[in-house]
């Protein structure tokens, strides 16, 4: 999911598609948001089957500790096989309408705020010569805004993935993304859509910092490698 997402975003950045004026040193916030979201769509499309199975296996338990619908997968391979046999190949993308908005919103906010913060921090002497400080500082800010924007979609996508299906392949609890949003809000209010916010932040903040800091470091190493090749 992340390799596709970051790879797509870096490609369009290299092509200059995140700027209205290619000669400008600054990226456009609007284009950063758009391409960040598009990269998220590509990444979630690729990762959807295994993300769904991960959610279902994590929710499995036994006896009185069982919570929610139990899919009873024995393993990842068993889950893949059973889903294809019972629901067809497209069954692997059940919940796709939930994870795509989740990842598109999260990615657009994460990559756009990261890009904007990196440009802003780069104007200060303390950050100019340090890839780590610039990336880590930008990622900390980006991680917060990402979780604020993504958590409601995270809650909804998890519920869509883990609900049971009837004989016709229809969800037992929710019909679609909007239906899940409406039912959750009616019963649990805005707090229901932000369930797990604190836990999600402490998951996403280190993930964002490490993910984007390593991303920046690898890009620096690639530039150095390309420069060495030119010297040779």
C-alpha positions in Angstrom: 0.0 0.0 0.0 2.7 2.5 1.0 5.2 1.6 -1.7 2.5 2.2 -4.4 1.3 5.3 -2.7 4.6 7.0 -2.1 6.0 5.8 -5.4 3.0 7.3 -7.3 3.3 10.6 -5.4 7.1 10.8 -6.0 6.6 10.1 -9.7 4.1 12.9 -10.2 6.3 15.3 -8.1 9.3 14.5 -10.3 7.2 15.2 -13.4 6.3 18.6 -11.9 2.6 17.8 -11.7 2.3 19.2 -8.2 3.0 22.7 -9.5 0.8 25.0 -11.7 4.0 26.8 -12.7 6.8 24.3 -13.4 9.4 27.0 -12.9 8.2 27.9 -9.4 10.2 26.4 -6.5 6.9 26.0 -4.5 4.3 23.3 -4.9 0.6 24.0 -5.2 -1.4 22.9 -2.1 -4.4 22.0 -4.3 -2.4 19.8 -6.6 -0.6 18.2 -3.6 -4.0 17.3 -2.1 -5.3 16.0 -5.4 -2.2 13.8 -6.2 -1.9 12.7 -2.6 -5.5 11.4 -2.7 -5.0 9.8 -6.1 -1.8 8.0 -4.8 -3.9 6.8 -1.8 -6.5 5.4 -4.2 -3.9 3.4 -6.1 -2.3 2.1 -2.9 -5.6 1.1 -1.3 -6.7 -0.7 -4.4 -3.6 -2.9 -4.3 -3.7 -3.5 -0.6 -7.4 -3.9 -0.1 -7.6 -7.8 -0.1 -4.9 -8.3 2.6 -6.1 -5.3 4.6 -9.6 -6.9 4.8 -8.2 -10.3 5.8 -6.0 -8.7 8.4 -9.0 -7.0 9.9 -11.1 -10.1 10.0 -8.3 -12.3 11.5 -7.6 -9.7 14.2 -11.3 -9.7 15.2 -11.4 -13.4 15.6 -11.7 -14.9 19.1 -13.4 -17.8 20.8 -16.2 -18.3 23.3 -17.3 -15.3 25.5 -14.4 -13.2 24.1 -15.7 -13.3 20.5 -16.7 -9.8 19.4 -18.5 -9.0 16.2 -18.9 -11.4 13.2 -16.5 -14.3 13.2 -15.1 -15.3 9.8 -13.1 -18.2 11.2 -10.1 -18.0 8.9 -7.4 -20.5 9.7 -4.7 -18.5 8.0 -4.2 -15.8 5.3 -3.9 -18.4 2.6 -7.1 -20.1 3.8 -8.9 -16.8 3.9 -7.8 -15.9 0.3 -8.9 -19.4 -0.9 -12.3 -19.4 0.9 -13.2 -15.9 -0.2 -12.5 -16.6 -3.9 -14.4 -19.9 -3.7 -17.4 -18.4 -1.9 -17.5 -14.9 -3.2 -15.5 -15.0 -6.4 -12.3 -13.0 -7.2 -14.1 -9.7 -6.7 -15.0 -10.8 -3.2 -11.4 -9.9 -2.2 -12.3 -6.3 -2.7 -15.3 -6.3 -0.4 -15.1 -3.1 1.6 -13.3 -1.4 -1.2 -15.7 1.5 -1.0 -14.7 1.9 2.7 -10.9 1.7 2.4 -10.5 3.9 -0.7 -12.0 7.1 0.9 -10.0 6.2 4.1 -6.7 6.0 2.4 -7.4 8.8 -0.2 -8.3 11.2 2.6 -5.4 10.2 4.8 -2.9 10.2 2.0 -4.0 13.6 0.6 -3.8 15.2 4.0 -0.5 13.4 5.0 1.4 14.1 1.8 0.2 17.6 1.2 0.8 18.8 4.8 4.2 17.0 4.8 5.2 18.7 1.6 4.0 22.1 2.7 5.7 21.8 6.2 8.9 20.6 4.6 9.1 23.7 2.4 8.3 26.0 5.4 10.8 24.4 7.7 13.5 24.4 5.0 13.6 28.2 5.2 15.2 28.0 8.7 18.9 27.5 9.2 18.4 24.8 11.8 16.5 22.6 9.3 18.3 23.4 6.0 21.2 21.0 6.5 19.3 18.2 8.2 17.1 15.8 6.3 16.2 14.1 9.6 15.1 17.2 11.5 13.1 18.6 8.5 11.4 15.3 7.8 10.7 14.4 11.4 9.3 17.9 12.2 7.1 17.9 9.1 5.9 14.3 9.8 4.9 15.1 13.4 2.6 17.9 12.2 1.4 15.9 9.3 0.6 12.8 11.5 -1.8 14.8 13.6 -3.8 16.3 10.7 -3.8 12.9 9.0 -5.4 11.2 12.0 -8.0 14.0 12.5 -9.1 13.6 8.8 -8.8 9.8 8.6 -10.2 8.4 11.8 -13.9 8.6 10.9 -13.2 6.7 7.6 -11.0 4.3 9.5 -13.9 3.4 11.8 -16.3 3.0 8.9 -13.9 0.9 6.8 -13.2 -1.4 9.7 -16.9 -2.0 10.3 -17.6 -2.6 6.6 -14.7 -5.1 6.4 -15.7 -7.1 9.5 -19.5 -7.3 9.0 -21.1 -10.6 8.1 -22.6 -11.3 4.7 -25.9 -13.0 3.8 -26.4 -15.7 1.1 -26.6 -13.0 -1.6 -23.3 -11.3 -0.5 -25.0 -8.4 1.1 -23.8 -6.9 4.3 -25.8 -7.9 7.4 -25.4 -4.5 9.1 -24.5 -1.8 6.6 -25.3 -1.4 2.9 -22.5 0.9 1.9 -20.1 3.6 3.2 -22.8 6.3 3.6 -25.2 3.9 5.4 -22.4 3.0 7.8 -21.6 6.7 8.5 -25.3 7.5 9.1 -26.0 4.5 11.4 -22.9 5.1 13.4 -23.6 8.8 13.8 -27.2 8.2 14.8 -26.4 5.7 17.5 -23.0 6.9 18.7 -22.7 10.5 17.6 -19.5 12.2 16.5 -17.6 10.4 19.3 -18.5 7.1 17.6 -16.8 8.2 14.4 -13.7 9.1 16.4 -13.4 5.9 18.4 -9.8 4.9 18.9 -8.6 8.4 18.0 -5.8 8.5 20.7 -4.7 4.9 19.9 -4.8 5.7 16.2 -2.6 8.8 16.7 0.0 6.9 18.6 0.0 4.3 15.8 0.0 6.8 13.0 2.5 9.4 14.4 5.5 7.0 14.7 4.4 5.4 11.4 4.3 8.8 9.7 7.6 10.0 11.2 9.5 6.8 10.3 7.8 6.3 6.9 8.3 9.8 5.6 11.7 10.3 7.3 13.1 7.2 5.6 11.5 8.2 2.4 13.4 11.5 2.5 16.6 9.8 3.4 16.4 7.3 0.6 15.7 10.1 -1.9 18.9 11.9 -0.6 20.9 8.7 -1.1 19.5 8.3 -4.6 20.6 11.9 -5.4 24.1 11.2 -4.1 24.2 8.0 -6.1 23.1 9.8 -9.3 25.7 12.5 -8.7 28.5 9.9 -8.2 27.5 8.3 -11.5 27.8 11.6 -13.3 31.3 12.1 -11.9 32.3 8.7 -13.1 
